[in-house]
Amino acid sequence: MTCKILRDLADGRSVFTDGTWAAGQGESFTCVNPATEEPLAALVGASRDQVDAAVKSARRAGYDWSHTEAADRGRLLVRLAELIEEQASDLADLVVAEVGSPITLARDLQVRQPSVNFRWSADAATRGPMGGYVQNLPPGVGVVRAESRLLREPIGVVAAIVPYNYPLNMISWKVGPALAAGCSVVVLPSPRGSLCALAFARIVEQAGLPPGLVNVVVGGASVGESLVSNELVDMVSFTGSNAVGARVMSLAAQHSAKVTLELGGKSPNIVLPSACLEDTIAPSVLRFTRNAGQGCGATTRILVHDAQYDEFVDRAADFISNRLAVGDPTLPTTDVGPLISSDHRARVESYLERSVRAGARIIVGGNRPLNCSRGFFLAPALLANVAATDEICQEELFAPVAVVLRYSNIQEAIEIANSTRYGLNAVIWGDEDEALSVAERIDTGTIAINGGGDMRPDVPWGGVKQSGVGCEMGDDGFREFFRVRHLTWRSL
C-alpha cells in the first residue's frame, strides 16, 4: 500500500531537531507492513550525539515557549489539530500501512481522536491547570501572619516515548498537554511506529511551531536509553511494557527526572447475572479484538456466572467464527487486522501452546487464518478450562486472545477481577446499581458500566498497581506537566 505521506517521507531523513531534518547516524532498521510483510521504508536511527542535540534544542526553545501567552500556545495547538484534520485521509492510510489497524479504526481512533485531543489541549492552555497558573491562598493563621501564592510552571523538557499501537493518538496524549503547559518535547516513537511520528513532525513543521519546541528522533533501545538518561530531560512520559518501564524509571531516577508510566493491563470484563446476555456478546468480543488486541486496556479476562457460562461461550464463539472479519486492513469491512510483527505473533502462539499443554481448551481461533497467506495475522481466540492464576490469565499478550472464567457469586467475581498485578481498565455488564456497587470494589483506573461512553480527552487515563504511575489527559494528566512553587511573605 502506498500513500502520499509515505512517499513524502522516503527521502532518508529521520531526525527532526531544532526545526531541521537530518539523516540518522545510528543503527538502521526497516519498517514493514504487517499485513503484507512488504518493506515500507529503511530508516537510520539517531545517534547519541543527535539525541543530545535534540534535548538541547528543546531546552533552548522551551525557555521562550514557557513565557509565551497561554492564548498563543492554544492557537498553535489548534493549528496542529487543523492540519491533522486536513491530512486525515493520508494519515489514516499511513496508520493502516505501518500498524495494520483496520481503516475504520484508523480514521476514527487513530486520526480523528488526536485532533480532538489537540483541541482539548488548546483549551487547557487557555484556562490553565486546576487552581490556575497563579493561585493566591488565604492568609496563614500561624504566629507570623503571612500571605502565600502558588505558581504552577512548566516542568521543562519532556521525553515522550510512544508505543506503536496508537502512534498518533499517543503522541497527542503526550505532546498536546506538554505544549499547553509550556513545556518542550522530544518524541521517541517505537521503531514500528516511526513513520507516523515522522509524519507528525512534518505537521509540526507546517504548523509553524518554534524550532526546537517539538523534536522527533527514531531508533531502538539505545536511543531510548540516551534520551531518558540525558540530564537535561526534566520529565519522561512513557507508554509501553512493564520491563521497559522499569528500565525507564531506573535511568530517570539517576538525575531525578519525573516519570509517568502507562504500562500493561490484564483487564476484566465482568458479566453479572443481571446482565442481558445477548447485549454483552458483541461488545465483549470487540473489546479484546480491537486493533488485533494490541491495546493496554483490552478486556481479555471475561468473567461469567456459572448459570450463564455455557451460553456465553457458545454465543461468543459463534460471533467470532461467523461475524468477525479478519483480513485486509484496507477494507472497511475488516474488523481485525494483523499483529505488528512475526516475532510478536510467535510470542503469542507460544503462550497459547503452553496454555493448551497445561489443560486449557481453545474454543475458537488461535490459528493463522487460511484467507491470509501473507501478513502477521492471528485468528481471535477464546479459551476455557483455565484458572485465574494460570499464566495466560496473568500475562499481557497484546493480542486478540481472551479467556472465559467462571464465578459462582459476586464476591468471587471481584476477587478474580482483582487477582492480577495490573489495574488499568475494566468493564461491568448488568443492573446499573449493582454494577456501580461492584465497580467500587474493582482495583483499576477506569471502569465502564454497560459499555460506558466514547473516548474523551477531559478525563484521566491511568492505572494502579503495576499498570503505571501517574495519568494522561484530563485535568489530572495536564497537571503532570507542571511543577509548583510556593511564594510567601509577611502581611502588614
C-alpha positions as CSV (number, residue, x, y, z in Angstrom):
1,M,0.0,0.0,0.0
2,T,1.3,3.4,-0.9
3,C,0.1,6.7,0.5
4,K,1.1,10.3,-0.2
5,I,2.7,10.8,3.2
6,L,4.8,7.6,2.8
7,R,6.1,8.9,-0.5
8,D,7.0,12.3,1.1
9,L,8.9,10.5,3.9
10,A,11.0,8.5,1.5
11,D,14.0,10.9,1.5
12,G,16.1,9.2,4.2
13,R,15.9,12.0,6.7
14,S,14.7,10.5,10.0
15,V,15.7,13.0,12.7
16,F,13.9,16.3,13.2
17,T,15.8,18.6,15.5
18,D,15.6,22.4,16.0
19,G,13.2,22.7,13.1
20,T,15.5,21.0,10.6
21,W,15.7,17.5,9.1
22,A,18.8,15.3,9.0
23,A,19.7,11.7,8.3
24,G,20.2,9.5,11.3
25,Q,23.7,8.5,12.3
26,G,22.8,5.5,14.4
27,E,21.6,1.9,13.7
28,S,19.4,1.2,10.7
29,F,16.1,-0.6,10.7
30,T,13.3,-1.4,8.3
31,C,9.6,-0.5,8.6
32,V,7.4,-3.4,7.4
33,N,3.7,-3.5,6.5
34,P,2.4,-6.1,9.0
35,A,-0.5,-7.1,6.6
36,T,1.7,-7.8,3.6
37,E,5.2,-8.3,5.0
38,E,6.4,-5.8,2.4
39,P,9.1,-3.2,3.4
40,L,7.7,0.4,3.7
41,A,10.9,2.3,4.4
42,A,14.5,1.9,5.6
43,L,15.4,4.3,8.4
44,V,18.5,5.1,10.3
45,G,18.1,5.9,13.9
46,A,19.5,8.8,15.8
47,S,23.0,8.6,17.3
48,R,23.7,9.6,21.0
49,D,25.0,13.0,19.7
50,Q,21.8,13.6,17.8
51,V,19.7,12.7,20.8
52,D,21.8,15.1,22.9
53,A,21.3,17.8,20.2
54,A,17.5,17.3,20.3
55,V,17.4,17.7,24.0
56,K,19.5,20.8,23.9
57,S,17.3,22.2,21.2
58,A,14.2,21.5,23.3
59,R,15.9,23.2,26.3
60,R,16.6,26.4,24.3
61,A,13.1,26.5,22.7
62,G,11.4,25.8,26.0
63,Y,12.5,29.0,27.7
64,D,10.7,31.3,25.2
65,W,7.7,28.9,24.9
66,S,7.2,28.8,28.7
67,H,6.9,32.6,28.6
68,T,4.5,32.6,25.6
69,E,1.0,33.8,26.4
70,A,-1.3,30.9,27.0
71,A,-3.7,32.0,24.3
72,D,-0.9,32.0,21.8
73,R,0.1,28.5,22.8
74,G,-3.6,27.5,22.4
75,R,-3.7,28.9,18.8
76,L,-0.7,26.8,17.7
77,L,-2.3,23.7,19.2
78,V,-5.5,24.4,17.3
79,R,-3.3,24.7,14.1
80,L,-1.9,21.2,14.8
81,A,-5.5,19.9,15.1
82,E,-6.5,21.6,11.8
83,L,-3.5,20.1,9.9
84,I,-4.3,16.6,11.2
85,E,-7.9,17.1,10.0
86,E,-6.8,18.3,6.6
87,Q,-4.5,15.4,6.2
88,A,-6.7,12.8,7.8
89,S,-7.1,10.6,4.8
90,D,-3.4,10.2,4.2
91,L,-2.6,9.8,7.9
92,A,-5.2,7.0,8.1
93,D,-3.6,5.3,5.1
94,L,-0.2,5.5,6.8
95,V,-1.5,4.1,10.1
96,V,-3.0,1.1,8.1
97,A,0.2,0.5,6.3
98,E,2.5,0.8,9.3
99,V,0.5,-0.6,12.2
100,G,-2.1,-2.7,10.4
101,S,-5.2,-1.1,12.1
102,P,-8.4,-1.6,10.1
103,I,-9.1,1.5,8.1
104,T,-12.3,2.3,10.0
105,L,-10.4,2.3,13.3
106,A,-7.6,4.2,11.7
107,R,-9.9,7.0,10.6
108,D,-11.6,7.3,13.9
109,L,-9.5,6.5,17.0
110,Q,-6.1,6.7,15.2
111,V,-6.6,10.0,13.4
112,R,-9.8,11.8,14.3
113,Q,-9.2,11.4,18.1
114,P,-5.7,13.1,18.0
115,S,-7.2,16.2,16.5
116,V,-9.9,16.2,19.3
117,N,-7.1,15.8,21.9
118,F,-5.1,18.7,20.5
119,R,-8.2,21.0,20.5
120,W,-8.8,20.0,24.1
121,S,-5.1,20.8,24.9
122,A,-5.6,24.2,23.3
123,D,-8.5,24.9,25.7
124,A,-6.4,23.6,28.6
125,A,-3.6,26.0,27.8
126,T,-6.0,28.9,27.9
127,R,-7.8,28.1,31.2
128,G,-4.7,26.7,32.9
129,P,-4.3,23.8,35.3
130,M,-6.6,23.1,38.2
131,G,-6.1,26.0,40.6
132,G,-4.8,28.3,37.8
133,Y,-1.3,29.2,36.8
134,V,-1.2,31.6,39.8
135,Q,-3.2,30.8,42.9
136,N,-3.5,33.2,45.8
137,L,-4.0,31.4,49.1
138,P,-5.8,32.7,52.2
139,P,-3.5,34.3,54.8
140,G,-1.8,31.9,57.1
141,V,-3.2,31.6,60.7
142,G,0.1,30.9,62.5
143,V,2.0,33.2,64.9
144,V,3.5,35.0,61.9
145,R,0.7,36.2,59.6
146,A,1.8,35.7,56.0
147,E,0.5,35.8,52.5
148,S,1.1,32.8,50.1
149,R,0.9,32.3,46.4
150,L,1.3,29.1,44.4
151,L,2.9,29.3,40.9
152,R,2.3,26.4,38.6
153,E,5.1,26.4,36.0
154,P,6.0,24.1,33.1
155,I,8.2,21.3,34.2
156,G,10.7,21.7,31.3
157,V,11.9,19.3,28.7
158,V,9.7,16.2,28.3
159,A,10.8,13.0,26.7
160,A,7.7,11.5,25.2
161,I,8.2,7.8,24.4
162,V,5.3,6.5,22.3
163,P,4.2,2.9,21.5
164,Y,3.3,1.5,18.1
165,N,-0.3,0.5,18.7
166,Y,-1.9,4.0,18.6
167,P,1.1,6.1,17.4
168,L,-0.6,9.4,16.6
169,N,-3.1,9.2,19.5
170,M,-0.3,8.6,22.0
171,I,1.6,11.5,20.6
172,S,-1.4,13.7,21.1
173,W,-1.8,12.5,24.7
174,K,1.8,13.5,25.5
175,V,2.7,16.4,23.2
176,G,-0.7,18.2,23.4
177,P,-0.8,18.7,27.2
178,A,3.0,19.3,27.4
179,L,2.9,22.1,24.9
180,A,-0.2,23.5,26.6
181,A,1.6,23.6,29.9
182,G,4.6,25.5,28.3
183,C,6.9,22.5,28.0
184,S,9.1,21.5,25.1
185,V,9.3,17.9,23.8
186,V,11.5,15.2,22.3
187,V,9.4,12.4,20.8
188,L,10.8,8.9,20.5
189,P,8.3,6.5,18.8
190,S,8.5,2.8,18.7
191,P,10.6,1.6,15.7
192,R,7.3,0.1,14.5
193,G,5.5,3.4,14.6
194,S,8.3,5.7,13.4
195,L,6.7,6.7,10.1
196,C,3.6,8.0,11.8
197,A,5.8,10.0,14.2
198,L,7.8,11.5,11.3
199,A,4.6,12.4,9.6
200,F,3.6,14.3,12.8
201,A,7.0,16.1,12.6
202,R,6.1,17.3,9.2
203,I,2.8,18.6,10.6
204,V,4.8,20.4,13.4
205,E,6.9,22.0,10.7
206,Q,3.9,23.0,8.6
207,A,2.1,24.5,11.7
208,G,5.0,26.9,12.2
209,L,5.9,25.9,15.8
210,P,9.1,27.5,17.0
211,P,12.1,25.5,16.0
212,G,13.2,23.0,18.7
213,L,9.9,23.0,20.5
214,V,9.0,19.6,19.2
215,N,11.8,17.3,18.1
216,V,11.5,13.7,16.8
217,V,14.2,11.1,17.0
218,V,13.8,7.4,16.0
219,G,15.6,4.3,16.9
220,G,15.6,1.4,19.3
221,A,16.6,0.7,22.9
222,S,19.9,2.5,22.8
223,V,18.2,5.7,21.6
224,G,15.7,5.4,24.4
225,E,18.4,5.0,27.0
226,S,20.3,8.0,25.7
227,L,17.2,10.1,25.8
228,V,16.0,9.0,29.3
229,S,19.4,9.3,30.9
230,N,20.0,12.8,29.5
231,E,20.4,15.2,32.5
232,L,18.6,18.0,30.6
233,V,15.4,15.9,30.5
234,D,13.0,17.0,33.3
235,M,10.2,14.5,32.7
236,V,9.7,11.2,30.9
237,S,6.3,10.2,29.8
238,F,6.4,6.6,28.7
239,T,3.8,4.2,27.4
240,G,4.8,0.6,26.9
241,S,5.8,-2.7,28.5
242,N,6.4,-3.2,32.2
243,A,10.0,-4.4,31.6
244,V,10.9,-1.3,29.6
245,G,9.0,0.9,32.1
246,A,11.1,-0.4,34.9
247,R,14.3,0.5,33.0
248,V,12.9,4.0,32.2
249,M,12.2,4.6,35.8
250,S,15.7,3.4,36.8
251,L,17.5,5.6,34.3
252,A,15.4,8.7,35.0
253,A,16.0,8.3,38.8
254,Q,19.7,8.8,38.3
255,H,19.1,12.5,37.6
256,S,15.8,12.8,39.5
257,A,13.6,13.3,36.4
258,K,9.9,13.0,36.9
259,V,8.4,9.9,35.3
260,T,4.8,9.0,34.3
261,L,4.3,5.4,33.1
262,E,1.3,3.8,31.3
263,L,2.1,0.1,31.3
264,G,0.4,-3.2,30.9
265,G,-3.0,-4.5,31.6
266,K,-5.0,-7.7,32.0
267,S,-8.4,-6.1,32.4
268,P,-11.6,-7.9,33.4
269,N,-14.9,-7.9,31.5
270,I,-17.5,-8.9,34.2
271,V,-20.9,-10.2,33.1
272,L,-23.2,-10.0,36.1
273,P,-26.1,-12.4,36.4
274,S,-28.4,-9.4,36.0
275,A,-27.0,-8.6,32.5
276,C,-28.9,-9.2,29.3
277,L,-26.5,-11.8,27.9
278,E,-27.4,-11.1,24.3
279,D,-26.3,-7.5,24.8
280,T,-22.9,-8.4,26.1
281,I,-21.6,-10.8,23.4
282,A,-20.6,-8.4,20.6
283,P,-19.1,-5.7,22.7
284,S,-17.2,-8.2,24.9
285,V,-15.6,-9.7,21.8
286,L,-14.9,-6.4,20.1
287,R,-13.2,-5.0,23.3
288,F,-10.5,-7.6,23.2
289,T,-10.1,-7.8,19.4
290,R,-10.0,-4.1,18.6
291,N,-6.7,-3.3,16.9
292,A,-5.9,-7.0,17.0
293,G,-5.9,-6.9,20.8
294,Q,-2.9,-4.5,20.8
295,G,-4.2,-2.2,23.5
296,C,-3.2,-1.9,27.1
297,G,-6.9,-1.5,28.1
298,A,-8.2,-4.6,26.3
299,T,-10.5,-6.6,28.5
300,T,-9.0,-10.0,27.9
301,R,-10.4,-11.8,31.0
302,I,-14.1,-12.4,30.7
303,L,-15.9,-13.4,33.9
304,V,-19.3,-15.1,33.6
305,H,-21.6,-16.6,36.2
306,D,-21.9,-20.4,36.3
307,A,-25.5,-20.2,35.2
308,Q,-24.7,-18.3,32.0
309,Y,-21.2,-19.6,31.3
310,D,-22.0,-22.2,28.6
311,E,-24.5,-20.0,26.8
312,F,-22.0,-17.1,26.8
313,V,-19.2,-19.3,25.4
314,D,-21.4,-20.7,22.6
315,R,-22.6,-17.3,21.6
316,A,-19.2,-15.7,21.7
317,A,-17.6,-18.5,19.7
318,D,-20.4,-18.1,17.1
319,F,-19.8,-14.4,16.9
320,I,-16.1,-14.8,16.4
321,S,-16.5,-17.5,13.8
322,N,-19.3,-16.0,11.8
323,R,-19.5,-12.3,12.3
324,L,-15.9,-11.1,12.9
325,A,-14.0,-10.3,9.7
326,V,-10.2,-10.9,9.9
327,G,-8.0,-9.8,7.0
328,D,-7.0,-6.9,4.8
329,P,-7.0,-3.8,7.0
330,T,-7.6,-1.5,4.0
331,L,-11.1,-2.8,3.6
332,P,-13.9,-1.1,5.5
333,T,-15.5,-4.4,6.2
334,T,-12.5,-5.7,8.2
335,D,-12.7,-5.9,12.0
336,V,-9.4,-7.4,12.9
337,G,-6.0,-6.8,11.2
338,P,-2.6,-8.3,11.8
339,L,-0.3,-8.3,14.7
340,I,2.6,-6.0,14.4
341,S,5.4,-8.5,13.6
342,S,6.2,-12.1,13.1
343,D,8.2,-12.2,16.3
344,H,5.2,-10.9,18.3
345,R,2.8,-13.4,16.7
346,A,5.3,-16.2,17.6
347,R,5.4,-15.0,21.2
348,V,1.6,-15.1,21.4
349,E,1.4,-18.5,19.8
350,S,3.9,-19.8,22.4
351,Y,1.5,-18.6,25.2
352,L,-1.3,-20.5,23.5
353,E,0.7,-23.7,23.2
354,R,1.8,-23.6,26.8
355,S,-1.8,-23.0,27.9
356,V,-3.1,-25.9,26.0
357,R,-0.4,-28.2,27.4
358,A,-1.5,-27.1,30.9
359,G,-5.1,-28.1,30.2
360,A,-6.7,-25.1,28.6
361,R,-9.2,-25.6,25.7
362,I,-9.2,-23.2,22.7
363,I,-12.9,-22.8,22.0
364,V,-12.3,-20.9,18.7
365,G,-9.4,-19.3,16.8
366,G,-5.8,-19.1,17.8
367,N,-4.7,-20.3,14.3
368,R,-3.3,-18.4,11.3
369,P,-6.3,-17.6,9.1
370,L,-6.4,-19.5,5.8
371,N,-7.6,-16.4,3.9
372,C,-4.4,-14.5,4.9
373,S,-1.5,-16.1,3.1
374,R,0.8,-13.2,4.0
375,G,1.0,-10.9,6.9
376,F,1.2,-11.5,10.7
377,F,-2.4,-12.5,11.2
378,L,-3.8,-14.5,14.2
379,A,-7.4,-15.5,14.3
380,P,-9.1,-14.2,17.5
381,A,-9.0,-16.8,20.2
382,L,-11.3,-17.6,23.1
383,L,-10.0,-20.1,25.8
384,A,-11.8,-22.0,28.5
385,N,-10.7,-24.5,31.2
386,V,-8.3,-22.1,32.7
387,A,-7.7,-21.0,36.3
388,A,-7.4,-17.3,37.3
389,T,-3.8,-18.0,38.4
390,D,-2.7,-19.5,35.1
391,E,-0.1,-17.8,33.1
392,I,-2.4,-16.9,30.2
393,C,-4.7,-15.2,32.8
394,Q,-1.9,-13.2,34.3
395,E,0.4,-12.1,31.5
396,E,-0.5,-9.4,29.0
397,L,-0.4,-11.0,25.5
398,F,-1.2,-7.8,23.5
399,A,-3.2,-9.9,21.0
400,P,-6.8,-10.9,20.2
401,V,-6.9,-13.6,22.8
402,A,-9.3,-13.8,25.8
403,V,-10.1,-16.3,28.5
404,V,-13.5,-17.0,29.9
405,L,-13.6,-17.6,33.6
406,R,-16.4,-18.9,35.8
407,Y,-17.6,-17.5,39.0
408,S,-20.3,-18.6,41.4
409,N,-21.0,-15.4,43.3
410,I,-20.3,-11.7,43.2
411,Q,-17.6,-11.8,45.8
412,E,-15.7,-14.4,43.8
413,A,-16.0,-12.3,40.7
414,I,-14.5,-9.3,42.5
415,E,-11.6,-11.4,43.8
416,I,-10.9,-12.9,40.4
417,A,-11.0,-9.4,38.8
418,N,-8.5,-8.1,41.3
419,S,-6.2,-11.1,41.1
420,T,-3.5,-9.7,38.8
421,R,-0.7,-7.4,39.3
422,Y,-2.4,-5.0,36.9
423,G,-5.1,-2.4,37.3
424,L,-5.8,-0.4,34.2
425,N,-9.3,-0.9,32.9
426,A,-12.5,-2.9,33.5
427,V,-16.0,-3.3,32.0
428,I,-19.0,-4.4,34.0
429,W,-22.4,-5.5,32.5
430,G,-25.6,-5.8,34.5
431,D,-28.1,-3.9,36.5
432,E,-26.7,-0.3,36.8
433,D,-27.0,0.0,40.6
434,E,-25.5,-3.5,41.1
435,A,-22.7,-2.7,38.6
436,L,-21.8,0.5,40.2
437,S,-21.6,-1.2,43.6
438,V,-19.3,-3.8,42.1
439,A,-17.2,-1.1,40.4
440,E,-16.4,0.5,43.7
441,R,-14.6,-2.7,44.7
442,I,-12.6,-3.2,41.5
443,D,-9.0,-2.0,41.8
444,T,-8.4,-0.3,38.5
445,G,-8.0,3.1,36.9
446,T,-11.0,3.1,34.6
447,I,-14.3,1.2,34.7
448,A,-17.0,1.3,32.1
449,I,-20.6,0.3,33.1
450,N,-22.6,-1.4,30.4
451,G,-20.2,-0.2,27.7
452,G,-19.6,3.3,29.1
453,G,-19.2,6.1,26.6
454,D,-16.8,7.3,23.8
455,M,-13.2,8.1,24.5
456,R,-13.0,11.7,25.8
457,P,-10.0,13.9,26.4
458,D,-11.2,15.6,29.5
459,V,-10.9,12.5,31.8
460,P,-7.7,10.9,33.0
461,W,-6.4,7.6,31.9
462,G,-4.0,5.8,34.2
463,G,-3.5,2.6,36.2
464,V,-2.9,1.3,39.7
465,K,-0.6,-1.5,40.9
466,Q,1.8,-2.4,38.0
467,S,-0.2,-0.7,35.3
468,G,1.6,2.6,35.8
469,V,2.4,5.7,37.7
470,G,0.5,9.0,37.1
471,C,-2.0,9.5,34.4
472,E,-2.6,11.1,31.0
473,M,-5.2,13.5,29.6
474,G,-7.9,15.2,31.6
475,D,-7.0,17.9,34.1
476,D,-5.2,15.4,36.2
477,G,-3.0,14.4,33.3
478,F,-2.4,18.0,32.3
479,R,-1.2,18.8,35.9
480,E,1.6,16.2,35.5
481,F,3.4,18.7,33.2
482,F,3.7,21.3,35.9
483,R,5.9,22.0,38.9
484,V,4.6,24.0,41.8
485,R,6.4,26.8,43.6
486,H,5.3,28.4,46.8
487,L,5.8,32.2,47.4
488,T,5.2,33.5,50.9
489,W,5.7,37.0,52.5
490,R,4.7,38.6,55.7
491,S,1.4,40.5,55.9
492,L,1.3,44.1,57.1
